[in-house]
Amino acid sequence: FFAGIVEFQKIVGSLIELVDQLAKAAESEKMKAIGARNLLKSIAKQREAQEQQLQALIAEKKMQLERYRIEYETLCKIEADQNEFIDQFIFQK
């Protein structure tokens, strides 16, 4: 009877030790998962900030393109006016 109790205590002790190891392993995996989730959130925020910067750059470049387009149209008009003036000057001679 006494041997049975000792054997039972050993089994219970082993079981408790196994449960403790599993709890530690689960806690370790939980911490890894939390770390991975935080990393993903950080990466998402970085990408969002980068996207906003790129959107601002695109808007700036579009405005620059519009200024260049207007400047080009103005220069084309000036060139046409000058060519017309040159043609009139040549025909007057």
PDB file of N, CA, C and O in Angstrom:
ATOM      1  N   PHE A   1       0.828  -1.198   0.000  1.00  0.00           N
ATOM      2  CA  PHE A   1       0.000   0.000   0.000  1.00  0.00           C
ATOM      3  C   PHE A   1       0.864   1.250   0.000  1.00  0.00           C
ATOM      4  O   PHE A   1       0.611   2.193  -0.749  1.00  0.00           O
ATOM      5  N   PHE A   2       1.904   1.247   0.861  1.00  0.00           N
ATOM      6  CA  PHE A   2       2.819   2.384   0.960  1.00  0.00           C
ATOM      7  C   PHE A   2       3.565   2.587  -0.358  1.00  0.00           C
ATOM      8  O   PHE A   2       3.773   3.724  -0.781  1.00  0.00           O
ATOM      9  N   ALA A   3       3.968   1.498  -1.009  1.00  0.00           N
ATOM     10  CA  ALA A   3       4.674   1.581  -2.287  1.00  0.00           C
ATOM     11  C   ALA A   3       3.769   2.194  -3.346  1.00  0.00           C
ATOM     12  O   ALA A   3       4.237   2.941  -4.205  1.00  0.00           O
ATOM     13  N   GLY A   4       2.497   1.890  -3.291  1.00  0.00           N
ATOM     14  CA  GLY A   4       1.537   2.459  -4.240  1.00  0.00           C
ATOM     15  C   GLY A   4       1.413   3.962  -4.072  1.00  0.00           C
ATOM     16  O   GLY A   4       1.306   4.698  -5.052  1.00  0.00           O
ATOM     17  N   ILE A   5       1.427   4.416  -2.819  1.00  0.00           N
ATOM     18  CA  ILE A   5       1.327   5.857  -2.549  1.00  0.00           C
ATOM     19  C   ILE A   5       2.579   6.565  -3.044  1.00  0.00           C
ATOM     20  O   ILE A   5       2.488   7.638  -3.641  1.00  0.00           O
ATOM     21  N   VAL A   6       3.738   5.982  -2.804  1.00  0.00           N
ATOM     22  CA  VAL A   6       5.004   6.570  -3.261  1.00  0.00           C
ATOM     23  C   VAL A   6       5.010   6.646  -4.786  1.00  0.00           C
ATOM     24  O   VAL A   6       5.399   7.661  -5.365  1.00  0.00           O
ATOM     25  N   GLU A   7       4.580   5.578  -5.421  1.00  0.00           N
ATOM     26  CA  GLU A   7       4.520   5.551  -6.886  1.00  0.00           C
ATOM     27  C   GLU A   7       3.549   6.617  -7.397  1.00  0.00           C
ATOM     28  O   GLU A   7       3.831   7.307  -8.376  1.00  0.00           O
ATOM     29  N   PHE A   8       2.418   6.742  -6.731  1.00  0.00           N
ATOM     30  CA  PHE A   8       1.433   7.751  -7.114  1.00  0.00           C
ATOM     31  C   PHE A   8       2.020   9.155  -6.978  1.00  0.00           C
ATOM     32  O   PHE A   8       1.812   9.994  -7.854  1.00  0.00           O
ATOM     33  N   GLN A   9       2.754   9.424  -5.888  1.00  0.00           N
ATOM     34  CA  GLN A   9       3.383  10.731  -5.676  1.00  0.00           C
ATOM     35  C   GLN A   9       4.416  11.028  -6.764  1.00  0.00           C
ATOM     36  O   GLN A   9       4.532  12.164  -7.225  1.00  0.00           O
ATOM     37  N   LYS A  10       5.162  10.000  -7.168  1.00  0.00           N
ATOM     38  CA  LYS A  10       6.147  10.184  -8.237  1.00  0.00           C
ATOM     39  C   LYS A  10       5.443  10.553  -9.550  1.00  0.00           C
ATOM     40  O   LYS A  10       5.866  11.453 -10.276  1.00  0.00           O
ATOM     41  N   ILE A  11       4.365   9.831  -9.823  1.00  0.00           N
ATOM     42  CA  ILE A  11       3.614  10.104 -11.060  1.00  0.00           C
ATOM     43  C   ILE A  11       3.037  11.518 -11.019  1.00  0.00           C
ATOM     44  O   ILE A  11       3.121  12.256 -12.001  1.00  0.00           O
ATOM     45  N   VAL A  12       2.455  11.890  -9.886  1.00  0.00           N
ATOM     46  CA  VAL A  12       1.891  13.234  -9.741  1.00  0.00           C
ATOM     47  C   VAL A  12       2.997  14.282  -9.854  1.00  0.00           C
ATOM     48  O   VAL A  12       2.808  15.315 -10.497  1.00  0.00           O
ATOM     49  N   GLY A  13       4.142  14.026  -9.239  1.00  0.00           N
ATOM     50  CA  GLY A  13       5.274  14.959  -9.314  1.00  0.00           C
ATOM     51  C   GLY A  13       5.752  15.122 -10.747  1.00  0.00           C
ATOM     52  O   GLY A  13       6.025  16.238 -11.191  1.00  0.00           O
ATOM     53  N   SER A  14       5.853  14.017 -11.471  1.00  0.00           N
ATOM     54  CA  SER A  14       6.254  14.075 -12.875  1.00  0.00           C
ATOM     55  C   SER A  14       5.227  14.853 -13.699  1.00  0.00           C
ATOM     56  O   SER A  14       5.581  15.650 -14.568  1.00  0.00           O
ATOM     57  N   LEU A  15       3.958  14.606 -13.408  1.00  0.00           N
ATOM     58  CA  LEU A  15       2.888  15.298 -14.124  1.00  0.00           C
ATOM     59  C   LEU A  15       2.942  16.805 -13.861  1.00  0.00           C
ATOM     60  O   LEU A  15       2.784  17.605 -14.783  1.00  0.00           O
ATOM     61  N   ILE A  16       3.162  17.182 -12.615  1.00  0.00           N
ATOM     62  CA  ILE A  16       3.256  18.602 -12.260  1.00  0.00           C
ATOM     63  C   ILE A  16       4.456  19.243 -12.969  1.00  0.00           C
ATOM     64  O   ILE A  16       4.363  20.361 -13.478  1.00  0.00           O
ATOM     65  N   GLU A  17       5.566  18.531 -12.995  1.00  0.00           N
ATOM     66  CA  GLU A  17       6.767  19.029 -13.661  1.00  0.00           C
ATOM     67  C   GLU A  17       6.502  19.209 -15.164  1.00  0.00           C
ATOM     68  O   GLU A  17       6.911  20.209 -15.756  1.00  0.00           O
ATOM     69  N   LEU A  18       5.826  18.249 -15.764  1.00  0.00           N
ATOM     70  CA  LEU A  18       5.494  18.320 -17.182  1.00  0.00           C
ATOM     71  C   LEU A  18       4.559  19.496 -17.456  1.00  0.00           C
ATOM     72  O   LEU A  18       4.745  20.227 -18.428  1.00  0.00           O
ATOM     73  N   VAL A  19       3.557  19.678 -16.601  1.00  0.00           N
ATOM     74  CA  VAL A  19       2.625  20.797 -16.770  1.00  0.00           C
ATOM     75  C   VAL A  19       3.364  22.124 -16.626  1.00  0.00           C
ATOM     76  O   VAL A  19       3.085  23.064 -17.371  1.00  0.00           O
ATOM     77  N   ASP A  20       4.299  22.220 -15.684  1.00  0.00           N
ATOM     78  CA  ASP A  20       5.091  23.446 -15.524  1.00  0.00           C
ATOM     79  C   ASP A  20       5.917  23.729 -16.784  1.00  0.00           C
ATOM     80  O   ASP A  20       5.987  24.873 -17.233  1.00  0.00           O
ATOM     81  N   GLN A  21       6.532  22.710 -17.346  1.00  0.00           N
ATOM     82  CA  GLN A  21       7.326  22.878 -18.565  1.00  0.00           C
ATOM     83  C   GLN A  21       6.436  23.347 -19.720  1.00  0.00           C
ATOM     84  O   GLN A  21       6.809  24.238 -20.483  1.00  0.00           O
ATOM     85  N   LEU A  22       5.260  22.735 -19.833  1.00  0.00           N
ATOM     86  CA  LEU A  22       4.330  23.148 -20.887  1.00  0.00           C
ATOM     87  C   LEU A  22       3.870  24.590 -20.679  1.00  0.00           C
ATOM     88  O   LEU A  22       3.734  25.342 -21.644  1.00  0.00           O
ATOM     89  N   ALA A  23       3.631  24.976 -19.429  1.00  0.00           N
ATOM     90  CA  ALA A  23       3.213  26.351 -19.132  1.00  0.00           C
ATOM     91  C   ALA A  23       4.318  27.336 -19.519  1.00  0.00           C
ATOM     92  O   ALA A  23       4.044  28.395 -20.084  1.00  0.00           O
ATOM     93  N   LYS A  24       5.575  26.978 -19.209  1.00  0.00           N
ATOM     94  CA  LYS A  24       6.700  27.849 -19.573  1.00  0.00           C
ATOM     95  C   LYS A  24       6.832  27.947 -21.092  1.00  0.00           C
ATOM     96  O   LYS A  24       7.064  29.028 -21.634  1.00  0.00           O
ATOM     97  N   ALA A  25       6.682  26.822 -21.766  1.00  0.00           N
ATOM     98  CA  ALA A  25       6.764  26.821 -23.226  1.00  0.00           C
ATOM     99  C   ALA A  25       5.638  27.658 -23.822  1.00  0.00           C
ATOM    100  O   ALA A  25       5.860  28.414 -24.767  1.00  0.00           O
ATOM    101  N   ALA A  26       4.433  27.528 -23.276  1.00  0.00           N
ATOM    102  CA  ALA A  26       3.289  28.305 -23.766  1.00  0.00           C
ATOM    103  C   ALA A  26       3.520  29.798 -23.535  1.00  0.00           C
ATOM    104  O   ALA A  26       3.215  30.615 -24.403  1.00  0.00           O
ATOM    105  N   GLU A  27       4.053  30.153 -22.379  1.00  0.00           N
ATOM    106  CA  GLU A  27       4.336  31.556 -22.077  1.00  0.00           C
ATOM    107  C   GLU A  27       5.400  32.107 -23.029  1.00  0.00           C
ATOM    108  O   GLU A  27       5.305  33.242 -23.497  1.00  0.00           O
ATOM    109  N   SER A  28       6.403  31.295 -23.302  1.00  0.00           N
ATOM    110  CA  SER A  28       7.452  31.698 -24.240  1.00  0.00           C
ATOM    111  C   SER A  28       6.874  31.948 -25.639  1.00  0.00           C
ATOM    112  O   SER A  28       7.208  32.943 -26.281  1.00  0.00           O
ATOM    113  N   GLU A  29       6.019  31.053 -26.100  1.00  0.00           N
ATOM    114  CA  GLU A  29       5.392  31.217 -27.418  1.00  0.00           C
ATOM    115  C   GLU A  29       4.467  32.431 -27.429  1.00  0.00           C
ATOM    116  O   GLU A  29       4.368  33.141 -28.430  1.00  0.00           O
ATOM    117  N   LYS A  30       3.792  32.657 -26.306  1.00  0.00           N
ATOM    118  CA  LYS A  30       2.908  33.814 -26.194  1.00  0.00           C
ATOM    119  C   LYS A  30       3.724  35.098 -26.327  1.00  0.00           C
ATOM    120  O   LYS A  30       3.310  36.026 -27.022  1.00  0.00           O
ATOM    121  N   MET A  31       4.876  35.158 -25.670  1.00  0.00           N
ATOM    122  CA  MET A  31       5.734  36.341 -25.752  1.00  0.00           C
ATOM    123  C   MET A  31       6.272  36.529 -27.169  1.00  0.00           C
ATOM    124  O   MET A  31       6.374  37.656 -27.654  1.00  0.00           O
ATOM    125  N   LYS A  32       6.614  35.429 -27.827  1.00  0.00           N
ATOM    126  CA  LYS A  32       7.071  35.525 -29.223  1.00  0.00           C
ATOM    127  C   LYS A  32       5.963  36.071 -30.109  1.00  0.00           C
ATOM    128  O   LYS A  32       6.212  36.907 -30.977  1.00  0.00           O
ATOM    129  N   ALA A  33       4.748  35.603 -29.891  1.00  0.00           N
ATOM    130  CA  ALA A  33       3.603  36.058 -30.688  1.00  0.00           C
ATOM    131  C   ALA A  33       3.337  37.548 -30.458  1.00  0.00           C
ATOM    132  O   ALA A  33       3.046  38.284 -31.401  1.00  0.00           O
ATOM    133  N   ILE A  34       3.437  37.981 -29.218  1.00  0.00           N
ATOM    134  CA  ILE A  34       3.237  39.398 -28.904  1.00  0.00           C
ATOM    135  C   ILE A  34       4.321  40.237 -29.583  1.00  0.00           C
ATOM    136  O   ILE A  34       4.041  41.294 -30.149  1.00  0.00           O
ATOM    137  N   GLY A  35       5.555  39.751 -29.518  1.00  0.00           N
ATOM    138  CA  GLY A  35       6.657  40.456 -30.178  1.00  0.00           C
ATOM    139  C   GLY A  35       6.444  40.544 -31.684  1.00  0.00           C
ATOM    140  O   GLY A  35       6.677  41.590 -32.289  1.00  0.00           O
ATOM    141  N   ALA A  36       6.003  39.448 -32.283  1.00  0.00           N
ATOM    142  CA  ALA A  36       5.758  39.436 -33.730  1.00  0.00           C
ATOM    143  C   ALA A  36       4.619  40.394 -34.080  1.00  0.00           C
ATOM    144  O   ALA A  36       4.697  41.111 -35.077  1.00  0.00           O
ATOM    145  N   ARG A  37       3.571  40.409 -33.272  1.00  0.00           N
ATOM    146  CA  ARG A  37       2.440  41.310 -33.523  1.00  0.00           C
ATOM    147  C   ARG A  37       2.880  42.770 -33.423  1.00  0.00           C
ATOM    148  O   ARG A  37       2.492  43.599 -34.247  1.00  0.00           O
ATOM    149  N   ASN A  38       3.691  43.079 -32.411  1.00  0.00           N
ATOM    150  CA  ASN A  38       4.179  44.447 -32.260  1.00  0.00           C
ATOM    151  C   ASN A  38       5.075  44.846 -33.432  1.00  0.00           C
ATOM    152  O   ASN A  38       5.026  45.984 -33.899  1.00  0.00           O
ATOM    153  N   LEU A  39       5.883  43.912 -33.900  1.00  0.00           N
ATOM    154  CA  LEU A  39       6.751  44.186 -35.051  1.00  0.00           C
ATOM    155  C   LEU A  39       5.907  44.473 -36.283  1.00  0.00           C
ATOM    156  O   LEU A  39       6.198  45.406 -37.033  1.00  0.00           O
ATOM    157  N   LEU A  40       4.867  43.681 -36.497  1.00  0.00           N
ATOM    158  CA  LEU A  40       3.984  43.903 -37.647  1.00  0.00           C
ATOM    159  C   LEU A  40       3.293  45.263 -37.568  1.00  0.00           C
ATOM    160  O   LEU A  40       3.152  45.952 -38.578  1.00  0.00           O
ATOM    161  N   LYS A  41       2.863  45.647 -36.369  1.00  0.00           N
ATOM    162  CA  LYS A  41       2.237  46.962 -36.206  1.00  0.00           C
ATOM    163  C   LYS A  41       3.241  48.067 -36.531  1.00  0.00           C
ATOM    164  O   LYS A  41       2.907  49.055 -37.186  1.00  0.00           O
ATOM    165  N   SER A  42       4.461  47.887 -36.068  1.00  0.00           N
ATOM    166  CA  SER A  42       5.506  48.879 -36.324  1.00  0.00           C
ATOM    167  C   SER A  42       5.787  48.988 -37.820  1.00  0.00           C
ATOM    168  O   SER A  42       5.911  50.091 -38.352  1.00  0.00           O
ATOM    169  N   ILE A  43       5.885  47.857 -38.489  1.00  0.00           N
ATOM    170  CA  ILE A  43       6.131  47.855 -39.935  1.00  0.00           C
ATOM    171  C   ILE A  43       4.973  48.510 -40.665  1.00  0.00           C
ATOM    172  O   ILE A  43       5.184  49.271 -41.609  1.00  0.00           O
ATOM    173  N   ALA A  44       3.750  48.222 -40.235  1.00  0.00           N
ATOM    174  CA  ALA A  44       2.573  48.821 -40.868  1.00  0.00           C
ATOM    175  C   ALA A  44       2.601  50.344 -40.711  1.00  0.00           C
ATOM    176  O   ALA A  44       2.282  51.069 -41.653  1.00  0.00           O
ATOM    177  N   LYS A  45       2.977  50.827 -39.533  1.00  0.00           N
ATOM    178  CA  LYS A  45       3.058  52.276 -39.312  1.00  0.00           C
ATOM    179  C   LYS A  45       4.147  52.896 -40.172  1.00  0.00           C
ATOM    180  O   LYS A  45       3.970  53.986 -40.717  1.00  0.00           O
ATOM    181  N   GLN A  46       5.271  52.205 -40.295  1.00  0.00           N
ATOM    182  CA  GLN A  46       6.357  52.710 -41.138  1.00  0.00           C
ATOM    183  C   GLN A  46       5.907  52.793 -42.592  1.00  0.00           C
ATOM    184  O   GLN A  46       6.187  53.778 -43.276  1.00  0.00           O
ATOM    185  N   ARG A  47       5.225  51.782 -43.054  1.00  0.00           N
ATOM    186  CA  ARG A  47       4.743  51.782 -44.444  1.00  0.00           C
ATOM    187  C   ARG A  47       3.717  52.889 -44.663  1.00  0.00           C
ATOM    188  O   ARG A  47       3.708  53.539 -45.709  1.00  0.00           O
ATOM    189  N   GLU A  48       2.863  53.096 -43.679  1.00  0.00           N
ATOM    190  CA  GLU A  48       1.864  54.157 -43.795  1.00  0.00           C
ATOM    191  C   GLU A  48       2.550  55.521 -43.886  1.00  0.00           C
ATOM    192  O   GLU A  48       2.169  56.363 -44.699  1.00  0.00           O
ATOM    193  N   ALA A  49       3.561  55.730 -43.048  1.00  0.00           N
ATOM    194  CA  ALA A  49       4.304  56.995 -43.090  1.00  0.00           C
ATOM    195  C   ALA A  49       5.021  57.149 -44.428  1.00  0.00           C
ATOM    196  O   ALA A  49       5.037  58.233 -45.011  1.00  0.00           O
ATOM    197  N   GLN A  50       5.608  56.064 -44.906  1.00  0.00           N
ATOM    198  CA  GLN A  50       6.302  56.104 -46.193  1.00  0.00           C
ATOM    199  C   GLN A  50       5.314  56.398 -47.326  1.00  0.00           C
ATOM    200  O   GLN A  50       5.621  57.163 -48.240  1.00  0.00           O
ATOM    201  N   GLU A  51       4.132  55.790 -47.262  1.00  0.00           N
ATOM    202  CA  GLU A  51       3.112  56.036 -48.285  1.00  0.00           C
ATOM    203  C   GLU A  51       2.695  57.507 -48.279  1.00  0.00           C
ATOM    204  O   GLU A  51       2.522  58.104 -49.341  1.00  0.00           O
ATOM    205  N   GLN A  52       2.530  58.093 -47.094  1.00  0.00           N
ATOM    206  CA  GLN A  52       2.155  59.505 -47.003  1.00  0.00           C
ATOM    207  C   GLN A  52       3.250  60.391 -47.596  1.00  0.00           C
ATOM    208  O   GLN A  52       2.959  61.372 -48.281  1.00  0.00           O
ATOM    209  N   GLN A  53       4.517  60.038 -47.329  1.00  0.00           N
ATOM    210  CA  GLN A  53       5.623  60.805 -47.893  1.00  0.00           C
ATOM    211  C   GLN A  53       5.614  60.716 -49.415  1.00  0.00           C
ATOM    212  O   GLN A  53       5.816  61.715 -50.107  1.00  0.00           O
ATOM    213  N   LEU A  54       5.382  59.521 -49.924  1.00  0.00           N
ATOM    214  CA  LEU A  54       5.357  59.344 -51.374  1.00  0.00           C
ATOM    215  C   LEU A  54       4.175  60.079 -52.003  1.00  0.00           C
ATOM    216  O   LEU A  54       4.307  60.655 -53.083  1.00  0.00           O
ATOM    217  N   GLN A  55       3.022  60.064 -51.333  1.00  0.00           N
ATOM    218  CA  GLN A  55       1.865  60.795 -51.846  1.00  0.00           C
ATOM    219  C   GLN A  55       2.160  62.295 -51.897  1.00  0.00           C
ATOM    220  O   GLN A  55       1.781  62.976 -52.849  1.00  0.00           O
ATOM    221  N   ALA A  56       2.839  62.804 -50.867  1.00  0.00           N
ATOM    222  CA  ALA A  56       3.206  64.221 -50.850  1.00  0.00           C
ATOM    223  C   ALA A  56       4.186  64.525 -51.982  1.00  0.00           C
ATOM    224  O   ALA A  56       4.080  65.564 -52.634  1.00  0.00           O
ATOM    225  N   LEU A  57       5.131  63.628 -52.212  1.00  0.00           N
ATOM    226  CA  LEU A  57       6.100  63.811 -53.295  1.00  0.00           C
ATOM    227  C   LEU A  57       5.401  63.790 -54.653  1.00  0.00           C
ATOM    228  O   LEU A  57       5.730  64.586 -55.532  1.00  0.00           O
ATOM    229  N   ILE A  58       4.442  62.886 -54.825  1.00  0.00           N
ATOM    230  CA  ILE A  58       3.680  62.812 -56.078  1.00  0.00           C
ATOM    231  C   ILE A  58       2.922  64.128 -56.307  1.00  0.00           C
ATOM    232  O   ILE A  58       2.923  64.666 -57.414  1.00  0.00           O
ATOM    233  N   ALA A  59       2.286  64.630 -55.265  1.00  0.00           N
ATOM    234  CA  ALA A  59       1.546  65.898 -55.390  1.00  0.00           C
ATOM    235  C   ALA A  59       2.493  67.031 -55.767  1.00  0.00           C
ATOM    236  O   ALA A  59       2.171  67.861 -56.617  1.00  0.00           O
ATOM    237  N   GLU A  60       3.658  67.061 -55.135  1.00  0.00           N
ATOM    238  CA  GLU A  60       4.650  68.094 -55.438  1.00  0.00           C
ATOM    239  C   GLU A  60       5.112  67.997 -56.893  1.00  0.00           C
ATOM    240  O   GLU A  60       5.233  69.014 -57.575  1.00  0.00           O
ATOM    241  N   LYS A  61       5.367  66.783 -57.365  1.00  0.00           N
ATOM    242  CA  LYS A  61       5.824  66.586 -58.747  1.00  0.00           C
ATOM    243  C   LYS A  61       4.729  66.942 -59.752  1.00  0.00           C
ATOM    244  O   LYS A  61       5.020  67.466 -60.827  1.00  0.00           O
ATOM    245  N   LYS A  62       3.467  66.656 -59.406  1.00  0.00           N
ATOM    246  CA  LYS A  62       2.358  67.030 -60.289  1.00  0.00           C
ATOM    247  C   LYS A  62       2.268  68.544 -60.421  1.00  0.00           C
ATOM    248  O   LYS A  62       2.037  69.067 -61.511  1.00  0.00           O
ATOM    249  N   MET A  63       2.453  69.248 -59.304  1.00  0.00           N
ATOM    250  CA  MET A  63       2.422  70.706 -59.350  1.00  0.00           C
ATOM    251  C   MET A  63       3.582  71.234 -60.193  1.00  0.00           C
ATOM    252  O   MET A  63       3.417  72.173 -60.972  1.00  0.00           O
ATOM    253  N   GLN A  64       4.744  70.628 -60.032  1.00  0.00           N
ATOM    254  CA  GLN A  64       5.917  71.027 -60.819  1.00  0.00           C
ATOM    255  C   GLN A  64       5.669  70.769 -62.301  1.00  0.00           C
ATOM    256  O   GLN A  64       6.008  71.601 -63.142  1.00  0.00           O
ATOM    257  N   LEU A  65       5.084  69.631 -62.619  1.00  0.00           N
ATOM    258  CA  LEU A  65       4.759  69.309 -64.010  1.00  0.00           C
ATOM    259  C   LEU A  65       3.793  70.336 -64.588  1.00  0.00           C
ATOM    260  O   LEU A  65       3.956  70.772 -65.728  1.00  0.00           O
ATOM    261  N   GLU A  66       2.792  70.722 -63.809  1.00  0.00           N
ATOM    262  CA  GLU A  66       1.828  71.723 -64.278  1.00  0.00           C
ATOM    263  C   GLU A  66       2.526  73.061 -64.526  1.00  0.00           C
ATOM    264  O   GLU A  66       2.231  73.735 -65.513  1.00  0.00           O
ATOM    265  N   ARG A  67       3.445  73.451 -63.645  1.00  0.00           N
ATOM    266  CA  ARG A  67       4.193  74.701 -63.861  1.00  0.00           C
ATOM    267  C   ARG A  67       5.012  74.614 -65.142  1.00  0.00           C
ATOM    268  O   ARG A  67       5.051  75.563 -65.924  1.00  0.00           O
ATOM    269  N   TYR A  68       5.669  73.471 -65.356  1.00  0.00           N
ATOM    270  CA  TYR A  68       6.465  73.291 -66.570  1.00  0.00           C
ATOM    271  C   TYR A  68       5.586  73.309 -67.818  1.00  0.00           C
ATOM    272  O   TYR A  68       5.985  73.846 -68.851  1.00  0.00           O
ATOM    273  N   ARG A  69       4.399  72.726 -67.727  1.00  0.00           N
ATOM    274  CA  ARG A  69       3.487  72.716 -68.871  1.00  0.00           C
ATOM    275  C   ARG A  69       3.071  74.136 -69.229  1.00  0.00           C
ATOM    276  O   ARG A  69       3.063  74.514 -70.400  1.00  0.00           O
ATOM    277  N   ILE A  70       2.728  74.913 -68.213  1.00  0.00           N
ATOM    278  CA  ILE A  70       2.333  76.305 -68.448  1.00  0.00           C
ATOM    279  C   ILE A  70       3.509  77.095 -69.023  1.00  0.00           C
ATOM    280  O   ILE A  70       3.347  77.879 -69.957  1.00  0.00           O
ATOM    281  N   GLU A  71       4.689  76.877 -68.453  1.00  0.00           N
ATOM    282  CA  GLU A  71       5.873  77.571 -68.955  1.00  0.00           C
ATOM    283  C   GLU A  71       6.150  77.190 -70.411  1.00  0.00           C
ATOM    284  O   GLU A  71       6.495  78.046 -71.225  1.00  0.00           O
ATOM    285  N   TYR A  72       5.998  75.908 -70.736  1.00  0.00           N
ATOM    286  CA  TYR A  72       6.218  75.444 -72.108  1.00  0.00           C
ATOM    287  C   TYR A  72       5.216  76.094 -73.064  1.00  0.00           C
ATOM    288  O   TYR A  72       5.593  76.555 -74.142  1.00  0.00           O
ATOM    289  N   GLU A  73       3.945  76.129 -72.671  1.00  0.00           N
ATOM    290  CA  GLU A  73       2.929  76.754 -73.516  1.00  0.00           C
ATOM    291  C   GLU A  73       3.237  78.237 -73.727  1.00  0.00           C
ATOM    292  O   GLU A  73       3.075  78.760 -74.830  1.00  0.00           O
ATOM    293  N   THR A  74       3.675  78.900 -72.676  1.00  0.00           N
ATOM    294  CA  THR A  74       4.036  80.320 -72.782  1.00  0.00           C
ATOM    295  C   THR A  74       5.213  80.505 -73.737  1.00  0.00           C
ATOM    296  O   THR A  74       5.199  81.399 -74.584  1.00  0.00           O
ATOM    297  N   LEU A  75       6.226  79.659 -73.598  1.00  0.00           N
ATOM    298  CA  LEU A  75       7.393  79.757 -74.482  1.00  0.00           C
ATOM    299  C   LEU A  75       7.019  79.455 -75.930  1.00  0.00           C
ATOM    300  O   LEU A  75       7.545  80.079 -76.851  1.00  0.00           O
ATOM    301  N   CYS A  76       6.114  78.505 -76.131  1.00  0.00           N
ATOM    302  CA  CYS A  76       5.654  78.206 -77.495  1.00  0.00           C
ATOM    303  C   CYS A  76       4.952  79.422 -78.091  1.00  0.00           C
ATOM    304  O   CYS A  76       5.148  79.736 -79.265  1.00  0.00           O
ATOM    305  N   LYS A  77       4.143  80.101 -77.302  1.00  0.00           N
ATOM    306  CA  LYS A  77       3.445  81.297 -77.776  1.00  0.00           C
ATOM    307  C   LYS A  77       4.450  82.394 -78.100  1.00  0.00           C
ATOM    308  O   LYS A  77       4.333  83.065 -79.126  1.00  0.00           O
ATOM    309  N   ILE A  78       5.443  82.577 -77.222  1.00  0.00           N
ATOM    310  CA  ILE A  78       6.479  83.585 -77.472  1.00  0.00           C
ATOM    311  C   ILE A  78       7.228  83.246 -78.768  1.00  0.00           C
ATOM    312  O   ILE A  78       7.492  84.125 -79.588  1.00  0.00           O
ATOM    313  N   GLU A  79       7.566  81.966 -78.942  1.00  0.00           N
ATOM    314  CA  GLU A  79       8.267  81.552 -80.156  1.00  0.00           C
ATOM    315  C   GLU A  79       7.415  81.826 -81.394  1.00  0.00           C
ATOM    316  O   GLU A  79       7.921  82.323 -82.401  1.00  0.00           O
ATOM    317  N   ALA A  80       6.139  81.506 -81.321  1.00  0.00           N
ATOM    318  CA  ALA A  80       5.244  81.746 -82.457  1.00  0.00           C
ATOM    319  C   ALA A  80       5.155  83.243 -82.747  1.00  0.00           C
ATOM    320  O   ALA A  80       5.180  83.649 -83.910  1.00  0.00           O
ATOM    321  N   ASP A  81       5.053  84.062 -81.710  1.00  0.00           N
ATOM    322  CA  ASP A  81       4.996  85.514 -81.900  1.00  0.00           C
ATOM    323  C   ASP A  81       6.292  86.019 -82.530  1.00  0.00           C
ATOM    324  O   ASP A  81       6.263  86.858 -83.431  1.00  0.00           O
ATOM    325  N   GLN A  82       7.426  85.509 -82.058  1.00  0.00           N
ATOM    326  CA  GLN A  82       8.711  85.947 -82.610  1.00  0.00           C
ATOM    327  C   GLN A  82       8.861  85.492 -84.060  1.00  0.00           C
ATOM    328  O   GLN A  82       9.356  86.248 -84.896  1.00  0.00           O
ATOM    329  N   ASN A  83       8.439  84.270 -84.364  1.00  0.00           N
ATOM    330  CA  ASN A  83       8.507  83.796 -85.751  1.00  0.00           C
ATOM    331  C   ASN A  83       7.622  84.646 -86.651  1.00  0.00           C
ATOM    332  O   ASN A  83       7.995  84.971 -87.778  1.00  0.00           O
ATOM    333  N   GLU A  84       6.452  84.999 -86.146  1.00  0.00           N
ATOM    334  CA  GLU A  84       5.545  85.851 -86.927  1.00  0.00           C
ATOM    335  C   GLU A  84       6.173  87.220 -87.164  1.00  0.00           C
ATOM    336  O   GLU A  84       6.080  87.781 -88.256  1.00  0.00           O
ATOM    337  N   PHE A  85       6.817  87.750 -86.118  1.00  0.00           N
ATOM    338  CA  PHE A  85       7.492  89.043 -86.253  1.00  0.00           C
ATOM    339  C   PHE A  85       8.617  88.960 -87.274  1.00  0.00           C
ATOM    340  O   PHE A  85       8.774  89.854 -88.105  1.00  0.00           O
ATOM    341  N   ILE A  86       9.404  87.882 -87.212  1.00  0.00           N
ATOM    342  CA  ILE A  86      10.512  87.694 -88.166  1.00  0.00           C
ATOM    343  C   ILE A  86       9.968  87.580 -89.581  1.00  0.00           C
ATOM    344  O   ILE A  86      10.506  88.184 -90.509  1.00  0.00           O
ATOM    345  N   ASP A  87       8.898  86.805 -89.748  1.00  0.00           N
ATOM    346  CA  ASP A  87       8.301  86.661 -91.080  1.00  0.00           C
ATOM    347  C   ASP A  87       7.817  88.010 -91.613  1.00  0.00           C
ATOM    348  O   ASP A  87       8.052  88.337 -92.777  1.00  0.00           O
ATOM    349  N   GLN A  88       7.157  88.780 -90.783  1.00  0.00           N
ATOM    350  CA  GLN A  88       6.675  90.097 -91.211  1.00  0.00           C
ATOM    351  C   GLN A  88       7.845  91.017 -91.549  1.00  0.00           C
ATOM    352  O   GLN A  88       7.781  91.791 -92.505  1.00  0.00           O
ATOM    353  N   PHE A  89       8.904  90.927 -90.765  1.00  0.00           N
ATOM    354  CA  PHE A  89      10.077  91.766 -90.997  1.00  0.00           C
ATOM    355  C   PHE A  89      10.725  91.413 -92.340  1.00  0.00           C
ATOM    356  O   PHE A  89      11.119  92.295 -93.103  1.00  0.00           O
ATOM    357  N   ILE A  90      10.828  90.090 -92.618  1.00  0.00           N
ATOM    358  CA  ILE A  90      11.436  89.647 -93.861  1.00  0.00           C
ATOM    359  C   ILE A  90      10.571  90.073 -95.057  1.00  0.00           C
ATOM    360  O   ILE A  90      11.107  90.499 -96.080  1.00  0.00           O
ATOM    361  N   PHE A  91       9.253  89.967 -94.941  1.00  0.00           N
ATOM    362  CA  PHE A  91       8.371  90.308 -96.060  1.00  0.00           C
ATOM    363  C   PHE A  91       8.323  91.809 -96.319  1.00  0.00           C
ATOM    364  O   PHE A  91       7.980  92.237 -97.422  1.00  0.00           O
ATOM    365  N   GLN A  92       8.662  92.608 -95.314  1.00  0.00           N
ATOM    366  CA  GLN A  92       8.640  94.056 -95.500  1.00  0.00           C
ATOM    367  C   GLN A  92       9.825  94.520 -96.350  1.00  0.00           C
ATOM    368  O   GLN A  92       9.765  95.594 -96.949  1.00  0.00           O
ATOM    369  N   LYS A  93      10.891  93.735 -96.411  1.00  0.00           N
ATOM    370  CA  LYS A  93      12.069  94.154 -97.180  1.00  0.00           C
ATOM    371  C   LYS A  93      11.895  93.937 -98.635  1.00  0.00           C
ATOM    372  O   LYS A  93      12.797  94.239 -99.416  1.00  0.00           O
TER     373      LYS A  93
END
